[in-house]
Structures are given as structure tokens and as C-alpha cells.
């Protein structure tokens, strides 16, 4: 079993950077089409990650990857792209303080999908946290 000290700092970093993503994106979308903004963001990510992988000596010929891995990584990329398009369109017309938390409904969906597709079995404490996220999303979704 992996200790929390191994993955937790990375997960917290992800949450912090995701929060900054919403703020920076909302500011950057002013006067810019959301789909074009998503493309620009993607280009920056490709360049930066490409440089990081190359400088870290982690580059591999993609053709040597297992077919199953390649298939699921491509599906993940397509899902990410679709998520970004939806997210940026929502940010363009909505408030970041509402859009970002609703986007986190993905936490609930990941838990459900992990049970169905990966055979994971979250415990009662985990389900309570997941339910609280779902309730929070519902509260934010209601009009005042």
C-alpha cells in the first residue's frame, strides 16, 4: 500500500494549481473566444511538458508503448480535451466561484466510475466525503 505521504502532496499541488487555473482562465478569457483560449492553453502545455520530459530524459518512442496503454491514454486525452472545452465555455459565461466547484462533481463521478470499472471499494468515510461534495455541488447549482 502506498503511504499518504507519497501521493498527498502531489494531489494537494494539483488542487492548488487547478484553483489557479480557474482564476487565471477567467481573467484570460476576457475578450477571447473560449475554444481559442483552450487551444492556446493546450499548446503551452505541450511545449512545457515536452521540454520537461526531454530534459528529464524520460522521452520514449510512443510506438513502443503497449496498445492497451496507448488506447486508454488517447481516450484520456480526448476526455481531457472535451472537459477543457466545456470548462472554458462555462467559465466564459459563468462565475469562477460557481463553475469550478460544479466542475468538481467529477470527484463524485470518479468514485462511481472507479467502483464500476476498476472494482475499487471506497469505505464509509470516503463515501461520506464524496456525498458531501455532491451536496455542495447541488447547493451551488440552485439559483438564489
C-alpha positions in Angstrom: 0.0 0.0 0.0 1.2 3.5 -0.9 1.5 5.8 2.1 -0.4 9.1 2.1 2.9 11.0 2.2 3.7 9.8 -1.3 0.6 10.9 -3.2 -0.9 13.5 -0.9 1.5 16.4 -1.7 1.0 15.9 -5.4 -2.8 15.8 -5.0 -2.7 19.0 -2.9 -0.5 20.6 -5.6 -3.0 19.5 -8.2 -5.8 21.1 -6.3 -3.9 24.4 -5.8 -2.9 24.6 -9.5 -6.5 23.7 -10.6 -7.7 26.6 -8.4 -5.2 28.9 -10.1 -6.3 27.6 -13.5 -9.8 28.8 -12.9 -8.7 32.2 -11.7 -6.1 32.7 -14.5 -8.5 31.4 -17.1 -11.4 33.6 -16.1 -9.1 36.6 -16.3 -7.6 35.5 -19.6 -11.0 34.8 -21.2 -11.9 38.5 -21.3 -12.3 39.3 -25.0 -11.1 35.9 -26.1 -13.1 33.0 -27.6 -13.2 30.1 -25.1 -12.3 27.5 -27.7 -9.3 29.5 -29.0 -8.2 30.0 -25.3 -8.4 26.2 -24.8 -6.2 25.7 -27.9 -3.6 28.3 -26.7 -3.5 26.7 -23.3 -3.1 23.3 -24.8 -0.2 24.5 -27.0 1.6 25.9 -23.9 1.1 22.7 -22.0 2.5 20.6 -24.9 5.6 22.8 -25.2 6.3 22.9 -21.4 5.7 19.2 -20.8 7.6 18.3 -23.9 10.6 20.3 -22.7 10.2 18.8 -19.2 10.1 15.2 -20.5 13.0 15.8 -22.8 15.2 17.5 -20.2 14.4 14.8 -17.6 15.5 12.1 -20.0 12.1 10.5 -19.9 11.3 10.6 -23.7 10.2 7.2 -25.2 9.1 6.3 -28.6 5.3 6.2 -28.3 5.2 3.4 -30.8 6.9 1.1 -28.2 4.1 1.6 -25.7 1.6 -1.3 -25.1 -1.5 -1.0 -27.3 -3.8 -1.0 -24.2 -1.8 1.8 -22.5 -1.9 3.9 -25.7 -5.6 3.3 -26.3 -6.5 4.4 -22.8 -4.1 7.4 -22.8 -5.6 8.6 -26.1 -9.1 8.1 -24.6 -8.0 10.1 -21.5 -6.6 12.8 -23.7 -9.9 13.1 -25.6 -11.9 13.2 -22.4 -9.5 15.9 -21.1 -9.9 18.0 -24.2 -13.7 17.7 -24.0 -13.6 18.6 -20.3 -11.4 21.7 -21.1 -13.7 22.9 -23.8 -16.7 22.6 -21.6 -14.9 24.1 -18.6 -13.7 27.1 -20.6 -17.1 27.7 -22.1 -18.7 27.6 -18.6 -16.0 30.0 -17.3 -16.6 32.4 -20.1 -20.2 32.8 -19.2 -20.3 31.9 -15.5 -18.6 32.9 -12.3 -15.4 31.1 -11.5 -16.6 30.6 -7.9 -19.6 28.6 -9.2 -18.2 26.9 -12.3 -15.1 25.5 -10.6 -16.9 23.8 -7.7 -19.6 22.3 -10.0 -16.7 21.0 -12.2 -15.6 19.1 -9.1 -18.7 16.9 -9.5 -16.0 14.9 -11.3 -14.9 13.8 -7.8 -18.3 12.0 -7.3 -18.2 10.6 -10.8 -14.7 9.3 -10.4 -15.8 7.4 -7.3 -18.7 5.9 -9.1 -16.7 5.0 -12.2 -13.9 3.6 -10.1 -16.4 1.2 -8.4 -18.0 0.2 -11.7 -14.9 0.0 -13.9 -11.9 -0.5 -11.6 -13.5 -2.6 -8.8 -12.5 -0.1 -6.2 -14.4 -0.2 -2.9 -14.3 3.2 -1.0 -15.1 2.9 2.7 -17.8 4.7 4.6 -15.6 7.7 5.4 -14.8 8.1 1.7 -18.4 7.8 0.7 -19.3 10.4 3.3 -16.8 12.8 1.8 -18.0 12.1 -1.7 -21.6 12.7 -0.7 -20.6 16.0 0.9 -19.0 17.1 -2.4 -22.2 16.1 -4.2 -24.4 18.1 -1.8 -22.0 21.1 -2.2 -22.4 20.9 -5.9 -26.2 20.8 -5.6 -26.2 23.8 -3.2 -24.1 25.8 -5.7 -26.3 24.8 -8.6 -29.5 26.2 -7.2 -30.5 29.7 -8.2 -30.8 32.3 -5.4 
